[in-house]
Amino acid sequence: MKVLVDANVIFDVYERRQPHYSASQQICRLAQRRTLAAAIAGHTIANGFYIYRKPFAAFVQERLLEDFEICCADAHHTRSCLNLGIGDFEDALQTGAAMAWKAAFIITRNERDFKRSAIPALSPSAFLKRFH
């Protein structure tokens, strides 16, 4: 099964944010072990560099590039993301990337933000309970 992992899950692991770290880390471990075909949107990396600056580079090199596919919404998907009815454009781009990668689910802590998404969203905890 292919999933797209939203930026907030990646940032939970990077910052070790409680109480979300444990479930988010389990998702990343499944990707690392190749038990789960997981991708992140290319703009998640750009957003991480913008937020965390240079220290994020080692995390990208050691974890993200090794454990996840990187996918992006192409020009067509990016344009169509504007019309998805998703209030936050970054979430719409996550949906576009998931559509381009043909993901079965988006794993995010903000499930409600993806109600209009063509790809269903599950929290890390809900995904783990349902599939692992």
MIKESE-830229 format. One record per atom (N, C-alpha, C): x, y, z. Coordinates in steps of 0.001 Angstrom, whole numbers, plus 500000, padded with zeros to 6 digits. Example, Ala and Ser with C-alpha at 12.3 -4.5 7.8 and 13.67 -1.06 7.14 Angstrom:
REM MIKESE-830229
       x       y       z
  513190  494310  507800
  512300  495500  507800
  513200  496700  507800
  512850  497750  507080
  513670  498940  507140
  512900  500030  507870
***
This chain:
REM MIKESE-830229
       x       y       z
  500841  498832  500000
  500000  500000  500000
  500895  501244  500000
  500514  502222  499187
  501260  503468  499081
  500568  504568  499892
  501358  505287  500679
  500814  506399  501462
  501700  507627  501272
  501064  508783  501383
  501814  510034  501426
  501796  510502  502874
  502952  510825  503406
  503081  511279  504786
  503154  512800  504779
  502207  513421  505454
  502100  514879  505508
  503268  515482  506292
  503526  516741  506024
  504627  517459  506659
  504528  517444  508179
  503321  517568  508728
  503223  517637  510188
  503716  516356  510858
  503573  515220  510202
  504066  513955  510748
  505598  513948  510722
  506164  514399  509615
  507626  514478  509499
  508190  515449  510537
  507546  516585  510699
  508019  517583  511660
  507835  517107  513100
  506815  516288  513364
  506664  515684  514695
  507885  514845  515041
  508362  514090  514062
  509533  513235  514295
  510783  514100  514444
  510958  515059  513576
  512149  515915  513628
  512246  516651  514966
  511125  517188  515434
  511122  517960  516683
  510853  517106  517920
  510511  515825  517693
  510113  514947  518795
  508949  515561  519577
  507973  516074  518828
  506801  516733  519421
  505928  515721  520166
  505642  516051  521400
  504751  515220  522199
  503355  515819  522152
  502331  515063  522157
  502270  513603  522317
  502266  512844  520994
  502639  513497  519920
  502497  512917  518578
  503700  512096  518123
  504829  512255  518796
  506081  511663  518330
  505993  510140  518145
  505460  509437  519104
  505488  507974  519069
  504805  507399  517823
  503580  507807  517560
  502856  507274  516390
  503522  507727  515089
  503957  508976  515037
  504619  509475  513824
  505928  508739  513579
  506673  508475  514644
  507928  507731  514523
  507665  506307  514031
  506579  505688  514488
  506243  504340  514020
  505962  504323  512513
  505296  505348  512026
  505054  505453  510583
  506389  505546  509844
  507283  506376  510344
  508598  506532  509704
  509403  505241  509766
  509291  504503  510846
  509993  503215  510950
  509463  502206  509931
  508150  502209  509707
  507576  501323  508690
  508133  501672  507306
  508284  502969  507046
  508868  503399  505773
  510333  502977  505692
  511050  503154  506782
  512469  502801  506821
  512672  501312  506569
  511809  500496  507128
  511909  499035  506962
  511330  498551  505643
  510753  499479  504885
  510112  499170  503606
  508877  498286  503787
  508320  498304  504990
  507068  497615  505264
  505914  498403  504682
  506132  499681  504505
  505135  500597  503989
  505774  501407  502870
  505126  501448  501721
  505600  502286  500614
  505145  503711  500915
  506083  504539  501331
  505736  505882  501793
  506482  506941  500998
  505789  508039  500794
  506370  509182  500094
  506085  510441  500892
  506873  511454  500620
  506599  512801  501109
  506589  513725  499906
  505824  514790  500030
  505777  515783  498954
  507089  516562  498937
  507553  516878  497751
  508801  517628  497615
  508772  518937  498374
  507622  519578  498426
  507571  520866  499124
  507662  520704  500641
  507476  519493  501162
  507702  519254  502595
  509161  519511  502937
  510060  519081  502055
  511492  519314  502288
  511785  520811  502243
  511233  521495  501256
  511447  522944  501154
  510906  523662  502388
  509722  523265  502842
  509145  523890  504039
  510004  523621  505268
  510548  522414  505372
  511435  522086  506493
  512683  522951  506501
  513278  523158  505324
  514448  524031  505248
  514084  525466  505625
  512915  525905  505217
  512473  527261  505538
  512259  527420  507046
  511629  526435  507666
  511311  526521  509095
  512537  526293  509978
  513299  525232  509686
  514363  524788  510592
  515764  525187  510152
  515867  525682  508959
  517152  526112  508393
  518113  524938  508226
  519389  525234  508297
  520428  524266  507968
  520390  522970  508784
  520039  522986  510065
  520020  521714  510809
  519097  520649  510203
  518129  521072  509435
  517204  520121  508815
  517895  519318  507713
  518979  519828  507180
  519672  519165  506063
  520133  517759  506425
  520694  517571  507603
  521166  516247  508005
  519998  515271  508125
  518893  515732  508670
  517695  514897  508790
  517203  514478  507413
  517209  515400  506473
  516796  515091  505096
  517713  514028  504508
  519018  514224  504642
  519990  513287  504053
  519935  511913  504714
  519863  511894  506042
  519956  510631  506771
  518645  509856  506810
  517516  510558  506805
  516241  509890  507008
  515312  509992  505802
  515039  511200  505381
  513987  511372  504384
  514364  510812  503030
  515546  511144  502542
  515933  510680  501208
  516173  509175  501169
  516523  508602  502307
  516759  507162  502376
  515460  506368  502544
  514514  506932  503296
  513353  506150  503719
  512073  506419  502939
  512019  507529  502210
  510785  507931  501534
  511035  508216  500062
  510032  507939  499267
  510020  508448  497900
  509683  509933  498006
  510141  510707  497059
  509797  512120  497010
  508887  512297  495803
  507712  512857  496022
  506783  513048  494911
  506285  514483  494915
  505888  514915  493766
  505412  516289  493606
  504183  516292  492711
  503346  517251  492972
  502240  517480  492049
  502833  518105  490795
  502497  517570  489639
  502979  518179  488402
  502191  519458  488132
  502499  520118  487042
  501848  521401  486731
  500330  521243  486667
  499860  520176  486049
  498416  519942  485944
  497794  519779  487328
  498404  518934  488175
  497874  518722  489518
  497940  520003  490346
  499021  520751  490213
  499151  521990  490984
  498030  522949  490629
  497735  523084  489341
  496617  523946  488929
  495292  523415  489462
  495102  522113  489377
  493838  521544  489836
  493706  521626  491357
  494820  521703  492069
  494776  521820  493529
  494043  523087  493964
  494120  524112  493141
  493421  525356  493463
  491915  525164  493493
  491424  524155  492792
  489987  523922  492674
  489474  522756  493532
  490288  522248  494433
  489872  521103  495233
  488927  521477  496373
  488838  522745  496673
  487987  523162  497786
  488633  522946  499142
  489935  522742  499154
  490677  522570  500407
  491172  523958  500813
  490812  524374  502023
  491067  525737  502465
  492537  526139  502520
  493394  525237  502890
  494823  525528  503018
  495522  525025  501746
  496167  525932  501016
  496768  525535  499743
  497881  524507  499938
  498601  524576  501046
  499654  523589  501288
  499043  522202  501426
  497904  522098  502090
  497208  520809  502186
  496707  520360  500814
  496280  521301  500015
  495858  520975  498646
  497043  520438  497839
  498224  521022  498030
  499418  520513  497344
  499798  519116  497843
  499599  518866  499140
  499841  517519  499663
  498909  516533  498945
  497649  516930  498788
  496686  516086  498079
  497119  515866  496640
  497550  516933  495974
  498019  516806  494595
  499199  515855  494477
  500135  515948  495420
  501285  515035  495411
  500821  513600  495636
  499872  513400  496559
  499338  512063  496816
  498636  511508  495584
  497907  512375  494881
  497231  511949  493649
  498252  511570  492586
  499287  512379  492432
  500320  512095  491428
  501034  510778  491729
  501219  510475  493013
  501919  509251  493417
  500969  508059  493520
  499673  508333  493351
  498639  507299  493446
  498624  506637  494825
  498706  507479  495848
  498670  507008  497230
  497259  506546  497596
  497193  505559  498453
  495901  505081  498960
  495405  505968  500099
  496346  506531  500876
  496007  507366  502021
  497018  508494  502173
  496570  509552  502825
  497450  510608  503315
  497491  510427  504833
  498688  510306  505377
  498827  510185  506823
  499161  511569  507365
  498264  512082  508195
  498361  513454  508694
  497735  513542  510076
  498150  514532  510844
  497464  514799  512103
  496254  515694  511895
  496109  516257  510731
  495009  517180  510450
  494006  516548  509497
  493414  515458  509911
  492462  514747  509053
  491341  515662  508574
  490860  516516  509439
  489718  517377  509070
  490066  518334  507933
  491337  518688  507795
  491740  519588  506715
  491697  518907  505351
  491559  517586  505329
  491570  516829  504087
  490202  516232  503757
  489151  516769  504349
  487804  516229  504105
  487421  516278  502635
  487885  517258  501903
  487555  517376  500472
  488610  516725  499573
  489563  516072  500168
  490631  515427  499415
  490113  514195  498680
  490610  513989  497474
  490290  512783  496711
  490950  511549  497332
  491971  511766  498140
  492685  510692  498826
  492293  510762  500301
  491769  509685  500877
  491367  509735  502282
  492558  509950  503210
  492300  510660  504298
  493347  510962  505278
  493098  510207  506573
  494183  509738  507167
  494145  509077  508466
  495262  509637  509330
  495017  509727  510619
  496091  510112  511536
  497083  508957  511628
  498309  509229  512080
  499245  508114  512261
  498677  507022  513174
  498042  507426  514280
  497464  506444  515209
  496360  505627  514552
  495472  506304  513830
  494376  505596  513162
  494906  504642  512104
  495917  505062  511357
  496504  504192  510343
  497116  502946  511002
  497866  503154  512067
  498511  502025  512748
  497477  501061  513322
  496405  501586  513910
  495363  500712  514459
  494672  499912  513358
  494473  500558  512229
  493728  499922  511149
  494560  498901  510354
  495856  499177  510185
  496655  498336  509280
  497832  497623  509920
  498207  497972  511145
  499411  497322  511723
  499172  496891  513134
***
